[in-house]
Amino acid sequence: MSLKKLIEMLHKQKLVDGMVHSQQMHKQEFVETLLQKQHDAELHNFIATQSATSLGGYLEALPLEDAKKLWAMIPKARENDVLWEISDEKRSDIAGDRQPDFEDSKINVYELVDGRLKNIQISGRKDLAGAKPIWVDLINSSKAERVFVGSHFGVELPDPIEATDLEVSARFHVEENDDIHLHSNFLLDREDTSKSVPVAFILHGGVLFSLRNEELSVFRLQRRRAHTQPGYVTDCVDLLLDLYGADVEVSADSLENTYAKLGIVGRHVLSEAITDQEAAGILADIAEEEDQNGRIRSNILDTQRALSFLMRGRLLTSDQISDAKQILRNIDSLNSHTAFLFDKINFLMDATIGFININQNKRVNQLTVFSVVFMPINILAGVGGMSEFSMMTDGIPWPMAYGGFLLGSAFIGLITYVLLKHFEKSRLKKSH
């Protein structure tokens, strides 16, 4: 529908331009310039509402002249995205020798050289030619970039977010061509940000493909180890197992931080007294740590399922099975820690709520004291407002009468307060 609208728009502009150009009129050059600006604005508004994929399809479908006109109107910031969506032939016709580059996305290609991972610098499509990697890591890649890289290596690369939206039972499977697909969540733990980042893995033809939308410390750790330690990895499956193992290590570090933060919160909660404002801040800290602990537990459970899938499918060698079992033992130990932390979080939350209840009871007690103290005074005030009081004080000047009444009310209130304090002290002594 949009293509039809675009074709009609371009055809209409050609007709109008032809009619204006064929007529002789006053200030014709000014009229033609104004008309051209109107047509450009119309095209700009249309382009702004279209995706890069749609624009690529329009460029492929339009005649060369119209395609060049549309290409000239595409903003510079969007040209690279659109170039990924068109064929090499069409790109050559409208953009010359320009090749699409990996701009906002990042692709890391690693070869195994002398037992170490060696990074191949990839900035454009031509750099992939001749590469024989063991690991291809794509970060924040567009659909067109995934299609190109996948077609180069003969594999279909999914969107990591869409892949992890699948049901858990469908996240780990083997394709008919023996490609192994795994979709897991990895922990992103920063001081100001903590969340789970979906990562899609594909084992194809001896190459590990990983797709994600954010940089992760797990992957930096793996790259550093495999680069500095010869023989650390021998194939793509080793890489995958080490990534899962590093994720468990990062989760353990995050649990240590949670222990430290809850220790600080615990010392504050178990102090002599806390205000309601302090209690509110403590509850917010406890809730944050509870969320982090739950996220860690979910991630390591996801890792556990992935490793169990690889072992059940007999996809690992004996040494790799031994490594996987060690990772599973580490996960079991972390599970007990997360269970303990949940109990500690519940205790601290109950203690904090208990302090809030104590503070509330104190306020209620104060209100009760005030109501008891002023109850006799209220009765006297009611009596003083009756006509009988005026009759009783007949002949006494009213300032003296009401002044004495106020002094008597204050004296009764003081006596009531003293008696309440005496009874309270007596009750405390008995309880001790």
N, C-alpha and C positions, 0 to 999 in steps of 0.2 A: 504494500500500500504506500509506504514512504518512497519507494523507488518510483512508482507511478507519479506521485506528487512531485518528486524532483524533476522527472522528465518533463512534466507539464510546465513546471516553473521555468526550466531552461528554454523550452520551446516558446513560451510566452515572452520571455525576455528577448529572444532573437527576433520575434515578430515586431515587438515594440521598437527595438533598436533599428530594425530595417525601415520601419515607417518614418521614424524621426529623422534618420539619416537621408532618406530619399526626398524629404520635403525641405523647401527653402523657407526659412523663417527668421525673424529678428532674434538676435542673440542665440543662434543655433548651437554654437560651441558651449555656451553656458548651460543650455537645456540638456545637451548630450552628457555633459559632466554631471549635472544633477541627477539625471536618469541613471547613469552608471553607479553613482553612490547609492541610489535607492536599490538597484539590483544587487549590489555587493552586500548591503545591509540585510536584504532578504535572504541571501545565501548564508551569511554568517549566522543569522538567527536559526536557520534550518540545521546547519552543521552543529550548533551548540546543543541541540536536542538529540543528536544521534551518537551512538556508541562507536568506538573504533572499529568493531567488527562490522557494523552496518555500513560505515563509510567505506571500508575495504570492499564490501560487496557491491556498493554503488559504483566504485571506480572500475571494478571488473566488468560490470554490466553496461556501462555507458560507452558510447563511441569515444574515440581517442580525443577528439577536440573538446567534447564536453567533460571528459575525465580530467584533462589538463586544466580546464577552467575551475572545476571543483577542487582539484588538488591545490591550485593557487590560493583558494580561499581558506584552506585548512590552517588553523593557527600553528605556528612553529612548535609550540609546546606539545602538540598532539601528532605531529608528523611521524615521529618514530613509532608510536603505537599503531598508526594506520599502515605503515610500511610492512609491519609484521603480518598484516591481514591480506596482502595482495600477492599475486604470483610474481616470480622473477621477471617474466616477460613484460607484464604490465608495469612493474616497478621501473624497469629499464626505460620504458617508453615515456613515463611521466616524471621520473626523478633522476634519470641518467644512471651514473655509477654509484649513487648513494645506497648504502646497505643499512638495514636496521641494526641498532646496537642494543645491548643490555644496559639500559639506563638506570631506572629505579630498581630493577631487579638485579640479582647477583647470582652468577653461576660459577661454582668452583669445580674444577675437574682435576682429579688426582690420579697419577700413574704410580705404579709400584716399581721403584728403581732401587736395586741393591737392598731390598728389604725395608726401604723407607718410602713414605708417601711423598711424592713430588707434585707440587701444585703447578698446573698449566694455566697461564694467564689467558683468560677468555674475555674479550671485549665485544666481539661481533660474531656473525655467523661463520665467517671464513676461518676463524681460529679453531673451530672444531674439526676441521679437515685433518685427517691423519692421526688424530688422537686415539690412543688405546688405553682408556682409563680403567681403573678398578672401582672408582667412586665418582659419581656425579651428584653434586649437591646444589639444588636450586632453591633460592630464597626470594620470596615475593615475586614469583614469575607470573606473567600473564598467560592467558589461554593460548595465544598465538606462539609465545615463546616455548611453552610446553609442547605444543604440537610440532614445532620445528625440531626441538631437541629429541623428542620421541621418535619422529620420522627418521632422524639421522641415525639413531641407534636401533630402530625397529621395534619400539615399544610404545604403548599408550600411557601417557603420564597424566594422572588425575589431579584435580584441585584438592589440596590437603584438607581444607575445611569441609568440602562436600564428602570426601572419603571418610572422615571421622564422624560424619552425621549418620552413617550407616548404623544398623543394629550391630551390637557387639559381636554377635555370632557370625556376621558377614565381613568383619574387618580383617580376618586372617583367613586367607584361602590360597589355593594353588590353581592357576589357570590351566587350560587344556594344553598350552604350549610350554608348560612347566615353569612359567613365571610365578614367583612367590610374592604375594601382596600382603603387607602388614600395615595397619594404621593405628598409631598409638599417640598418647598425650605425653609430652615432656614438660618438666617443671621449669618455668621461668621465674627465678627468685632474685629480685632486686630489692634495694632498700625502699624504693617508692612504688614498686610494681611487683605483684606476685600473681601468676596465673598459669593455667595449663595451655600449652601451645600444641595444636595438632600437627603431627608429622606423618607423612605417607612414605612407606618404604616399598621398593620393588627390586627384587633380585632377578636380573635378566642377563643371560649370556655371560655370566661371570662378572657382572657389573652391578654395584649397589647404587640405586637411584633414591635420593631422599629429597622430599619436597616439603617446604615449610614457608611460613610468611614472616618469621621473626628470627633474629640471631639468638642462639642459645649457648650458654656456657658449656653444656655437654659436648657440643660439636667442636668448640674451640679446644677443649681439653683433649678430645680424641685426636684432632689434627696435630696438636703439639706432641702428644705421646708417640704417634705413629711416625712423626717426622724426626724426632730426636732419638728414638730407640729402634735400632735395626732389628728386624724380625718380629716386631711387636704384632704385626698382622701379616698374614700370608695370602688371604683371599677376601672376597667380599663378605662372606659369612662371618669371618673373624671380625671384620669391621662392624657388622650389625650387632654381634654379641657384645663387643666392647662399648658400643654406644649405649646399649641397654645397661651394661654394668656401670658406666659412667653416670647414667641417669640415677641409678640407685645410690651412688656415692653422693651426688648433689642432693638427693632427698635426705640422706643421712646428715649432711651438713646443715640443711634447713631445719631438721628436727633438733639439732644441737642449739641452733639459734632460738627455736621455740622454747626449749628448756630454759635458756638464759632469760628470755623475756618473761616467761611465766614465773621464774624465780624472783624477779624484781617485783612483779605484780603481787606475788604471794607475800613478800615481806611487807608490802604496803597494806594489803588486806588484813594481815594479822597484827597490825599495829594497834595501839590502844583505841583509837577512834578515827573515823573518817567522815567527812562531810558528804552530803548528797551529791554535790558537784564532783568531788573526788570519786565517789562511787560510780557516777555516770561515766566518767573517763575510764575507770577500771573495767567496767562492763564492756565498753567499746574495745578496749585492748584485748580482753578475754575473747570476745566474739571474733576479732580479727585472727587471733591465734587458733581458735577453733576451726575457722574457715581454712586456714593454711594447713592445719593438721589433716582435715578431711580431704583437701586437695592432694596432699602427699600420699595419703592412704589410697585414694582413687588411682593415682598415677602408678604406684608400685603394683597395685592389683592388675592394672592394664599391662605392665611389663611382665608380670607373672603369667598372664594368659598368653602373651606373645611367645615367651620362652617355652611354655608347655606345648603350644602349637608346633613349634619347630622340633621339639623332642618327639612328640607323638607322630609327626609326619616322617620321622627318620630322615631328616634333612641335614643332620649334623654328623661329623666324624666323631670318633671316640674322644679325642682331645677336646673338641668343641662341646660335646655332651658333658664332660667333666667341668668345663668352664661354666656352662649353663646351670649345672647343679649348684656350683658355688654361688652364683648370682641368686639362685632361688633360696639358698640358705640365708644369704644376707637379707633377702626380702622378708623371710620368716622372722628374723630378729627385729627388723624394722616394724613389722606388724605388731609385735608385742609392745614396742615403744609407743606406737600411735595409740594402742588401746590404753596404756598407762596414762598418756597425755590427756585422752578424753576423760578419764576418771579425775585427773587433777584439775582439768578445766571445769568440770561439773562441781567439784568441791569448792573451788575459788568463786564460782558464780553463786553457789548457794550461800557462801560466807558473805559475799558482797551484798546480796539481797537481804541477808539477815541483818547487816548493819543498817541498811535502808529502813528495815522494819523497826529496828531499835530507835533510830532517829525519829521515825514517825510516832512511835509509842511515847517518846519523850514529849513531843509536841502535844499529843492528845492528853497526856498527864498534866501538862501546864494549863491547857484549856480547862481541864476538870477542876484544877485547884482554883482558877479564877472564877469559875461558875459557882463553886461552893462558897468562896469568900464573899462574893457579891449577892448570893441568894438572900441572906437576911437583910442586906441593904435594900434589895429590890422590894422585899416585903414592906419595910419601913417606908420606902418611897411611895409605895401604893397607899399606905395608910396616910402619909403626909399629904397626899393629893385629894383625900376625901374631905367632905365638908365638916365632919366631926372634928378634924384637927383644928379647923378655924374656930369651932365652938370651944374646944379645950384650951386654946390660947387666947381666948377673948380677954381683952384688957392688957395683954402683953404686946409691946410693939413688934411688928412682924419681923424686923431685922433680927431682933433677939430671939424670937421664936424659931425662925428658920435657921439661924446660925447655930443655936443649940441642937436643933434637929440634925444638922450636918455633922456636928462634932460627935453626937451620939452614934450616928451611922458609921463614921470613920472608926470610932472606938470598937464597935461591935465587929466590923470587918477585920480589925487588927487582932482582936481576941480569937476570931475564927481561924485566921491564918496561923497564929502561934499554936493553937491546938492541933491543927493539921500537921504542922512540922513535927510537933512532939509525938503524935501517933506514928508518923512515918519513921522517925528515928527508933522508936520502940520496936516497930515491925522489922527494921533492918537488923537490930541487935538480936532479936529472936531468931531470925533466919541464919545469922552467922553462928 
